[in-house]
């Protein structure tokens, strides 16, 4: 390294920066390897080129940033712009995390609501089926009373009919309609149901977004 002339090192660094083979990270790493490279890597023309290539809207020939570049070192300007850019990315990721947290919470609440409604409709359907079964027994007992039967059986069927205090046929029709409605509600809820697997993937996506934000905050400092 010491055998190479300073001008040659300067030219190597210049070509590397111009051809994007040397980044700001490379310059920082090289600058701590020796005093000579530290001095060369601090030269303004290298950071000026990096500033114009990495942040073109900030540093362009028509920009007023040229004036600032004359009063401050390009390395310092690069550092300012890099930190500003990094802070913007961190803020954007924080907003993304908040959005995803809101989406996960919304889906979770929707899942809980649907599960509650599904349980209610299922219980209602079971109760309707049980009442339909009882009414079917009442109908059968009512029909059986019209034919001759042993007195013990007849007494039992008469008791079943007398225990029913509602008109059998009209109630039977109402229950069939309720059963049909319950089935439709359950089918609709199952179709719109937010799968726990989908919710799990959303949580994984949220964790990944948080990890990216952590990387931006800590690794690039």
C-alpha positions as MATLAB code, in Angstrom:
seq = 'XXXXXXXXXXXXXXXXXXXXXXXXXXXXXXXXXXXXXXXXXXXXXXXXXXXXXXXXXXXXXXXXXXXXXXXXXXXXXXXXXXXXXXXXXXXXXXXXXXXXXXXXXXXXXXXXXXXXXXXXXXXXXXXXXXXXXXXXXXXXXXXXXXXXXXXXXXXXXXXXXXXXXXXXXXXXXXXXXXXXXXXXXXXXXXXXXXXXXXXXXXXXXXXXXXXXXXXXXXXXX';
ca = [
       0.000    0.000    0.000;
       2.758    2.416    0.919;
       4.602    1.620   -2.331;
       1.856    3.178   -4.463;
       2.112    6.921   -5.120;
      -0.523    9.137   -3.605;
      -1.719   10.295   -7.029;
      -2.328    6.691   -8.054;
      -4.379    6.041   -4.925;
      -6.330    9.218   -5.577;
      -7.024    8.085   -9.137;
      -8.075    4.591   -7.980;
     -10.534    6.077   -5.509;
     -11.842    8.544   -8.092;
     -12.468    5.809  -10.689;
     -14.070    3.595   -8.029;
     -16.461    6.340   -6.979;
     -17.284    7.363  -10.561;
     -18.047    3.778  -11.594;
     -20.002    3.127   -8.395;
     -17.519    0.471   -7.344;
     -16.701    2.408   -4.182;
     -19.533    3.496   -1.897;
     -19.619    5.789    1.109;
     -19.217    2.704    3.325;
     -16.074    1.698    1.431;
     -14.578    5.167    1.876;
     -15.316    5.072    5.600;
     -13.709    1.622    5.939;
     -10.636    2.632    3.929;
     -10.203    5.834    5.898;
      -9.565    3.928    9.146;
      -6.950    1.622    7.620;
      -4.157    4.225    7.489;
      -3.519    7.932    7.976;
      -2.696    8.333    4.316;
      -5.972    6.782    3.148;
      -7.820    8.686    5.840;
      -6.608   11.939    4.299;
      -7.325   10.781    0.721;
     -10.791    9.442    1.540;
     -11.716   12.795    3.070;
     -11.069   14.709   -0.145;
     -14.009   16.765   -1.305;
     -14.120   15.660   -4.940;
     -14.898   12.060   -3.869;
     -17.752   13.059   -1.571;
     -18.971   15.609   -4.092;
     -19.403   12.829   -6.637;
     -21.093   10.539   -4.091;
     -23.399   13.372   -3.055;
     -24.481   14.049   -6.635;
     -24.904   10.348   -7.496;
     -26.579    9.129   -4.287;
     -28.793   12.189   -3.736;
     -29.311   13.805   -7.182;
     -32.332   15.968   -6.210;
     -30.269   17.400   -3.355;
     -27.059   18.005   -5.287;
     -27.459   18.988   -8.932;
     -25.790   21.671  -11.107;
     -28.950   23.778  -11.053;
     -29.427   23.374   -7.309;
     -28.621   25.940   -4.667;
     -26.852   23.120   -2.806;
     -23.738   23.894   -4.862;
     -23.395   27.110   -2.879;
     -23.654   25.171    0.367;
     -21.029   22.715   -0.886;
     -18.504   25.531   -1.189;
     -19.056   26.689    2.391;
     -19.216   23.176    3.929;
     -17.316   20.020    3.088;
     -19.126   17.613    0.779;
     -18.531   14.826    3.296;
     -20.365   16.842    5.930;
     -23.205   17.583    3.491;
     -23.350   13.892    2.567;
     -23.600   12.983    6.266;
     -26.443   15.477    6.777;
     -28.362   14.221    3.760;
     -27.740   10.569    4.658;
     -29.024   11.076    8.211;
     -32.043   13.004    6.933;
     -32.768   10.231    4.435;
     -32.337    7.543    7.094;
     -34.660    9.389    9.495;
     -37.294    9.642    6.752;
     -37.058    5.893    6.137;
     -37.328    5.169    9.861;
     -40.385    7.452   10.131;
     -41.955    5.787    7.069;
     -41.394    2.358    8.598;
     -42.893    3.487   11.891;
     -45.983    4.631   10.003;
     -46.056    1.288    8.163;
     -45.826   -0.567   11.492;
     -48.693    1.513   12.927;
     -50.807    0.810    9.828;
     -50.123   -2.915   10.052;
     -50.807   -2.951   13.801;
     -54.126   -1.238   13.099;
     -54.941   -3.782   10.360;
     -54.052   -6.729   12.594;
     -56.169   -5.322   15.453;
     -59.075   -4.665   13.079;
     -58.889   -8.214   11.664;
     -58.577   -9.665   15.160;
     -61.663   -7.783   16.387;
     -63.517   -8.817   13.243;
     -62.493  -12.433   13.850;
     -63.712  -12.307   17.457;
     -67.006  -10.704   16.389;
     -67.588  -13.297   13.672;
     -66.750  -16.165   16.021;
     -69.255  -14.800   18.564;
     -71.971  -14.396   15.936;
     -71.189  -17.831   14.511;
     -71.532  -19.401   17.965;
     -74.832  -17.546   18.537;
     -76.278  -18.668   15.192;
     -75.101  -22.251   15.776;
     -76.758  -22.333   19.216;
     -79.916  -20.822   17.751;
     -79.950  -23.466   15.004;
     -79.506  -26.274   17.558;
     -82.368  -24.890   19.662;
     -84.560  -24.616   16.554;
     -83.751  -28.205   15.530;
     -84.567  -29.421   19.052;
     -87.925  -27.597   19.007;
     -88.666  -28.937   15.521;
     -87.956  -32.442   16.788;
     -90.377  -31.923   19.707;
     -93.061  -30.541   17.363;
     -92.592  -33.529   15.072;
     -93.302  -35.773   18.058;
     -96.420  -33.697   18.837;
     -97.623  -34.007   15.213;
     -97.060  -37.752   15.239;
     -98.864  -38.105   18.576;
    -101.760  -35.959   17.298;
    -102.153  -38.178   14.214;
    -101.847  -41.353   16.316;
    -104.756  -40.224   18.536;
    -107.081  -40.652   15.552;
    -106.467  -44.414   15.401;
    -107.089  -47.107   18.027;
    -104.216  -47.799   20.423;
    -103.775  -49.396   23.837;
    -104.859  -47.004   26.594;
    -101.334  -46.664   28.060;
     -99.853  -45.563   24.726;
    -102.870  -43.373   23.985;
    -102.538  -41.638   27.368;
     -98.872  -40.967   26.738;
     -99.548  -39.441   23.300;
    -102.419  -37.360   24.658;
    -100.081  -35.983   27.327;
     -97.529  -35.014   24.631;
    -100.210  -33.173   22.622;
    -101.625  -31.363   25.672;
     -98.169  -30.144   26.731;
     -97.856  -28.193   23.476;
     -99.414  -24.764   24.052;
     -98.833  -23.331   20.551;
    -100.545  -24.114   17.233;
     -98.383  -26.939   15.870;
     -98.604  -26.275   12.123;
     -98.023  -22.517   12.255;
     -95.141  -22.938   14.727;
     -93.702  -25.707   12.552;
     -93.676  -23.336    9.563;
     -92.067  -20.510   11.596;
     -89.325  -22.836   12.861;
     -88.548  -24.041    9.344;
     -88.117  -20.409    8.258;
     -85.883  -19.707   11.281;
     -83.787  -22.789   10.504;
     -83.355  -21.684    6.903;
     -82.323  -18.182    8.043;
     -79.811  -19.613   10.569;
     -78.211  -21.752    7.869;
     -77.919  -18.715    5.560;
     -76.366  -16.626    8.356;
     -73.863  -19.375    9.241;
     -72.922  -19.864    5.580;
     -72.392  -16.103    5.128;
     -70.275  -15.855    8.290;
     -68.144  -18.843    7.268;
     -67.496  -17.287    3.840;
     -66.519  -13.923    5.364;
     -64.623  -15.531    8.230;
     -61.093  -14.157    8.710;
     -58.941  -17.260    8.824;
     -56.554  -17.496   11.824;
     -53.891  -18.510    9.273;
     -54.361  -15.191    7.414;
     -54.146  -13.371   10.750;
     -50.930  -15.270   11.533;
     -49.394  -14.198    8.200;
     -50.358  -10.590    8.957;
     -48.602  -10.818   12.345;
     -45.496  -12.302   10.641;
     -45.582   -9.456    8.095;
     -45.859   -6.958   10.947;
     -42.844   -8.554   12.677;
     -40.830   -8.316    9.442;
     -41.715   -4.639    9.078;
     -40.650   -3.996   12.672;
     -37.355   -5.814   12.042;
     -36.656   -3.610    8.990;
     -37.293   -0.542   11.137;
     -34.922   -1.897   13.795;
     -32.251   -2.463   11.131;
     -32.634    1.075    9.800;
     -32.414    2.509   13.302;
     -29.446    0.528   14.622;
     -27.402   -1.042   11.821;
     -27.048    2.066    9.665;
     -26.027    4.401   12.469;
];
